Amino acid sequence: MNAVLCVAGKEFKTYFKTPVAYVFLVVFLALTGWAFFFLGNFFEQRAATLRDMFGFLPWSFLFVVPAVCMKMWAEERKIGTFETLLTMPLSEVQIVLGKFLAAFGLVAVALALTFPLPVIVGMTAASSVDFGPIVGGYIGALFLGAAYVAICLFASAITESQIVAFILGAFLAFGLALIGSQSVAGIFPSAIGELLQLLSLQTHFMNIERGVVDSRDVLYYLSVLTFFLMLNVAAVKRR
Amino acid sequence: MIRVSRLRKTFGSTVAVNDISFEVKEGEVVGLLGPNGAGKSTTMRMLTTFLDPDSGGIEIAGYDALDQPIEARRRIGYLPESAPLYEELGVLESLNYTAKIRGLDGAARKRRVDEMVEACGLGAVTHKDIGQLSKGYRQRVGLAQSIVHDPAFLILDEPTTGLDPNQIKEIRALITKLGAKKTIILSTHIMQEVQAVCSRALIINKGNIVADGRPDQLVTQSAKTGCRFSLTVRGAVRERATAAFSKTDGVRSVVVEGEVGDLLHLTAVGANDGVADELFRTAVREQWVLRELRLERASLEDVFSQLTLGNATGAGAKAANKEDQA
């Protein structure tokens, strides 16, 4: 555990030594703010929820999470530190977990920085505010972010090129989000369509975002997370 | 003790390392020599448990490196080729990170990092980021990092490649200093390096070990063909000189290398180095002025060329080697 935190700490600090963290945070907050104020038509509706903000997360994560993860492995391969890292007395699982925690930590920081939005809602809402869905939304957002990070980290582990890692990560996450939408799932026979919706990152997020934290959704995210982290470990073990 | 037995590694249809076995005893400084692509790096990557061999065994200080890689890694310091480092980290940060991952903490870590800064001469750059360092300093940071946990074994892949002559000297001195209490395996394709720092040379070619021994031993062995003398005389006629030197005691063959004005260059091969005396006497008897008489020592380079290029030798061999690499 100590070793995991050590790797995580170094990776997390490195984010703030380069513009990555700042660009990520600014872009993410801008996208989220835009979704909250304009997508949700906040100024006219004075809605008592953050649904529009949460609803947009699967799509804004699509731009920013791959950017946070792309260098994690690809750069190690490119500059050769891959070799020194993997000859440290650590297991591959420890290193993968360390890197995951660092990237997930940054996503969590970004989510935490959206706190003014629920405060605004609390102060300005036209009706009384139900904080249940808001808390549920944040929990769901963390799960969603964790799944995206795992996917994009895996994408980074199989290439030397950060650009390839970005595109591949975004593509995988986009695919997993999109298959649940009506426009994709709807064109298949209902059995397949339902299966696609079951596998979709977005469908499960919509449940949580409604304020219902169902164990099935939690289980789904944990499965996606574990699956891609295991793929990541396998990719690193293959060298 | 490092014990390697019948190690083999292939990449697709290329055999990188072909069934090699060797042992390295405590305190030895072994130079792994070979042309590019001979299998040096692959061998080192297997020793450091970065790569798994297709077959064969590796034992590091009594631990099976394939079954207990973590235990093996704890005892090894490894500096890959071109000293890969995290550019964004500061020098101290980088050392501290490695020390932490290596399980050093608190006061012990601080003391050890300070020692490394001192030992590797990093005092002047502790406030800098690694991205700002010269290649020589990067190499030093790499070295410092690889020994921060005080490993018994140090594996260095081409530690002086890409450095200027002064930096090469410094790094070699550093390796010698650090190596006083460690067992070191370093790879190189620079012969002087082996002669300068190694107590033993392993020459690898096409994935096989083709020679193993003390550098001077290897040279002597290959010199069994005899001692070569280079001589320059003035006032001799070509034919007469060849004949006279050929008849000299102990001389096996004489070749005229060239003629410049009244100077005649010859190469004579004799049974031993005492033949120099006889060559001198012959010149005196014939009343030739002996301008130069030099015993040419076979160098490790000659040995290397002989072993890695079959029967080609000398300048031709070097040219062929270059073509090979091109």
Interface residues (C-beta under 8 A of the other chain):
Chain A: A3 C6 V7 K10 T14 K17 T18 I79 G80 T81 F82 E83 T84 L86 T87 M88 P89 L90 S91 R239
Chain B: R45 T48 T49 F50 L51 I70 E71 R73 R74 I76 Y78 P80 E81 S82 P84 L85 Y86 E87 E88 L89 Y97 T98 K100 I101 R102 G103 Q145
